[in-house]
Amino acid sequence: MSAAACLCPIRWRRLYTLIEGTRYEVKPSPIHTATSLLFRAWCAGCGAEYPHPFRISAARDQAA
């Protein structure tokens, strides 16, 4: 796990994860989900690894 913090003006504003080569937008979660236990997430702005639990966004939008 990377120790780098998000460097964006609004921290952790846009997050994504890669699952089998497909990029999914994710949101912070108060508890771990199956997705956050199996995969890593990153900030879409600066590329820092997100070190907290997350979930795939409800709309299952792919990040741009």
C-alpha positions as CSV (number, residue, x, y, z in Angstrom):
1,M,0.0,0.0,0.0
2,S,1.3,3.4,-1.0
3,A,2.0,6.0,1.7
4,A,1.4,8.9,-0.7
5,A,-1.5,11.1,0.2
6,C,-3.9,12.7,-2.3
7,L,-2.5,16.0,-3.6
8,C,-5.7,17.3,-5.3
9,P,-7.3,20.5,-4.0
10,I,-10.3,18.5,-2.9
11,R,-8.9,15.3,-1.5
12,W,-10.2,12.0,-2.8
13,R,-12.9,13.7,-4.9
14,R,-12.9,11.1,-7.8
15,L,-11.8,7.5,-7.1
16,Y,-11.6,4.5,-9.4
17,T,-10.6,0.8,-9.3
18,L,-9.7,-1.6,-12.0
19,I,-11.5,-4.9,-12.2
20,E,-10.5,-7.3,-14.9
21,G,-9.2,-4.4,-17.0
22,T,-12.4,-2.4,-16.6
23,R,-12.2,0.9,-14.8
24,Y,-15.0,1.6,-12.3
25,E,-15.8,4.8,-10.4
26,V,-15.9,4.1,-6.6
27,K,-17.0,6.0,-3.5
28,P,-15.8,6.0,0.1
29,S,-17.5,3.5,2.3
30,P,-17.8,3.4,6.2
31,I,-16.9,-0.3,6.2
32,H,-15.0,-2.7,3.9
33,T,-16.9,-4.2,1.0
34,A,-16.0,-7.3,-1.0
35,T,-14.6,-5.0,-3.6
36,S,-12.4,-3.0,-1.2
37,L,-11.1,-6.2,0.3
38,L,-10.1,-7.7,-3.1
39,F,-9.0,-4.6,-5.1
40,R,-7.2,-1.3,-4.7
41,A,-8.6,2.2,-5.5
42,W,-6.8,5.3,-6.7
43,C,-7.4,9.0,-7.0
44,A,-8.4,9.8,-10.6
45,G,-6.7,13.2,-10.3
46,C,-3.3,12.6,-8.9
47,G,-3.0,8.8,-8.9
48,A,-2.5,8.3,-5.1
49,E,-3.6,5.0,-3.7
50,Y,-6.8,5.3,-1.6
51,P,-6.1,3.6,1.7
52,H,-9.7,3.4,3.0
53,P,-12.7,1.2,2.4
54,F,-14.7,1.9,-0.8
55,R,-17.7,0.7,-2.8
56,I,-18.5,0.8,-6.5
57,S,-20.8,3.8,-7.1
58,A,-24.5,2.9,-7.3
59,A,-24.8,3.9,-10.9
60,R,-21.8,1.6,-11.8
61,D,-20.4,4.4,-14.0
62,Q,-17.1,3.8,-15.6
63,A,-14.6,6.5,-14.8
64,A,-13.5,8.7,-17.7
